[in-house]
Amino acid sequence: MYSFFNKIVYNESIFYQIIRIKFIKSTIIQSGEDIMEKYEDLLTRAIDQLPPEIFETKRFVVPRAYSDIQGNRTFIKNFKEISESLNRDPQHVLKFLLRELGTAGNIEGSRAIMQGKFTHYLINERIDEYIEKFVYCQECNRPDTQIIREGRIFILKCSACGAKAPLKTL
């Protein structure tokens, strides 16, 4: 009789353990669902706080430089249009081009004038280098950036992802 009673107690304890495990499992599943709901709510809230530029899929197109060579000077006819499409100061773009081409020049109206004979292929290559260094974000590779100055350092700040990266001075 003693062993029979022990079996019953043992079986009851297993039964209660099974019930406890089912209860714990159901609370874990419920809390897991709660956690997933909270996660989804947080994710939705984070997505809502992102700037709208990040969801735009417009294509970034920079107009090609149209240049004329007259004597010993090269004129970039659409220089202002190029710098506006890059969202950069024309003086900054010109300073980069002049340094890369090793020449002197200035801006008159909507065109840039450079001393020397440079083909539009060479000018377009240098503009593409400028875009890689000073326009595209280093984190998300989007062109939605601005150059800001903090103290003596120029920083490239991305409007899409919020990343900041220091720039080399010209």
C-alpha positions, 0 to 999 in steps of 0.5 A: 500500500505504501508503494501504491500511495507513493505512485499516486503522489508521484503521478500527482506531482508530475501532473502538477508539474505538467500543469505548471509547465503549461501555465509557464509556457502560456505566460511566456507565449503571452509575454512573447506576444506582448514583446512582439507587439511592443517591438512592432509599435516601437518599430512603427514609431521609429519609421514614422520619425524618419525624414521623408527624403529616405523614402523617396526614390527619385534619381540623382542626375547631374547635368554633364558639363558643356564647355567651349575652348576659346583661345587659351581659356575654357568656359563651362557654360552650365556651371551654375546649373551643375552646382545647383543640382549638386546643392553646393556653393559654386565657389566650392565646386570651382575651387575643387575643379581648379585645384584638381586641374591645376589652373586658375579661374573664376565665375562670371554669371552662370558660367565658369572660366578657367585658364587653359584648354580642358576637354569636357570629358576631363571636366566631367571626370573631375565633377564625378570625383567631386560628387564621390568625395563631397556629395554622396553620404559615406553611410547610405550613398545618397546625395541628400547631404549638406556641408556644414562647418563646426569650428574649423572642420567641415562636416558632410551631414546626410539629410536622409540617414543623419550621418556625419563625416568630416571632410578634407579641406580644399 
